[in-house]
Amino acid sequence: MRRWSGLMFALLLVASPVRAEQPRCPLPLGECMAQFGAMRDRPWMGVEVVRDSVTGARHVGAVVPGSPADKAGLKSGDVLQKVGGVDPQLWFASKAGWKADWKDGDKAAVLVSRGGHNRTLEMELGHVPEETLAAMIGIHVLEGHLAYTEEGQAHEEH
């Protein structure tokens, strides 16, 4: 029960006004939750990735303090070139970007472009902490699903 306590707490916040800080999630809620559940099996970097709609480049928008990316030295604004030798699109979109048999402590080379220069950073792989995952799910459900329901939109109008 502890693993979902953060999510339950976040869902209790629905009584407060709900705003769409992120775009509407294209997935049905059940499928979306299954995708979040699969994150337990994947390596976690601890970055917010922003995709440039013109170039397709993936920029680091934010780095979670204490995360594998933070410990490796990734910075907001870095352009991800390769993660573990793979195009970042594959790394984040499917299992194609990471080994299914990875374990905590494995390392991945992250090639970034920073200030016009490429540099390779070594990142230790790890699992997403349950509290972090619960917070991510709660925020996403509130902003990507509930904010777009009639009730969520009614809260925003007041």
N, C-alpha and C positions, 0 to 999 in steps of 0.2 A: 504493500500500500504506500510506503514511503516514496517510491519512485515517481508516483503521480501527484504527490502532495502539492508541489509547486503549480502544476496544471490546475488542480482543483481550486487553489487559492486564486489563480489568475482568472478562472471562470467565474468566481464569486464577484469579481470586479465589474461584471457586466451591468450591475445596477448603476454604475457611473457612466457618464457619456462615453460613447465609443466613436473614435475617429479612425478613418482609414489613413494611416501613416504609410501604408504599403499598398500596392495594387491588389485588386481582388484576386484571390487564388483561383486558378482555372480548374482545380480538381475538386470533386465532391469531397466533403469533410472526411468520410471514412477512408477514401483512398489517400487523402492528404495525411491522415494520422498513420496509415501504414507506411508511407514514405518516411515520416519522422521516426517511426519505430525501427526502420532499416538503418537509420543513422547510428544505432548502437553497434552495428557490425562493421562500420566503415571508419577509416582513420579520420580524425578530426583535426583540422588546422587551427581553427579559432580565428577566422577572418570573415569579414563581410566583403563579398566580391561584387563589384559593380561592372556590368558589361556595357561597353561603349556601343550604342546602337548603330553608329556609323561604321566604325572600324572592326567591331567585334572583339576588341581587346578587353581583357579582364583586369581591372584595376583593383587594388586593395583599397576598400573604402574605410575600413576600421579593423583594428586588431584587438582581440580580447586580451586584456592584461593577464599574464601568467600562462597563456595558451602556448601550444607548440610553436605557432607562428611567431609569437612575441619572443619566446626564448631563442628562436632562430635568427631574430633580427629583422623580420619583415616590418615594413612601415606603411602607413597610409599613403597612398599615391603610387606605390610600387606597381609596375605592370607585370603580371604573371606571364612568363614565357613558357616555362615547362615546370611541371610538378612531378617528381619521380621519373623524369625523362619523357613525360607524356604531355600532350597539349592540355591546358587547364580545362578546356571544354569537356574532354573525356574524363578527366579526374573528377569533376564535380557532377557530371551528368549520369554516370553509370559505373559499373564495376570495371569497365575497361581500363580505368586509370590507376587501379591499385590492385595488389595481389590479394586474393581471397584468403590466403594463409598468413597474413600479416599479424604481428603481435606488438604490444606496447614495447617501446624501446627501439624498434626497427627505425632506420633512418631513410630519409628521402631528400634528394637534392632538389632545391627549388631555385630555378633560374628566374631572376627578376631583372627588369630594366628600371634603373633609378637615376634620374638626372642625366639621361642620355647614355648611361653606361650599363652594361650587363654585369651582373654579379651572381655568383652561385652561393646560396646559403644552405646549410645542412639543418634539416628539421627532424627532430625525433617524433615519431608517430605515437599517438595516444588516443584513447577513447574519449568521447565527449562526457564530461561529468554529468550525472543525472540531474543535478540542480540546474545546470546550464541548459540541458535539453528541455527540461520542464518549463523554464522561463521562455525559451525560444518558441515552444509549442503554444504557450499561453498568449504571448504577444501576437504570434501568427494567427491564432484562432480569433482573437479579438479584432485585429486589424485587417486580416485577409478574408475572413468569413463573416463574423458577426456584424462588423461595421457596414456590411452591404445588405443585411437583412432589413426588412421594413422597420422593425423595432430599433435597430442600430441607427438607421437613417433618421428616425423620429427623434432619438436622443440627440443627434448632432444638430438638428434644426433648432433645438431649444437654447 
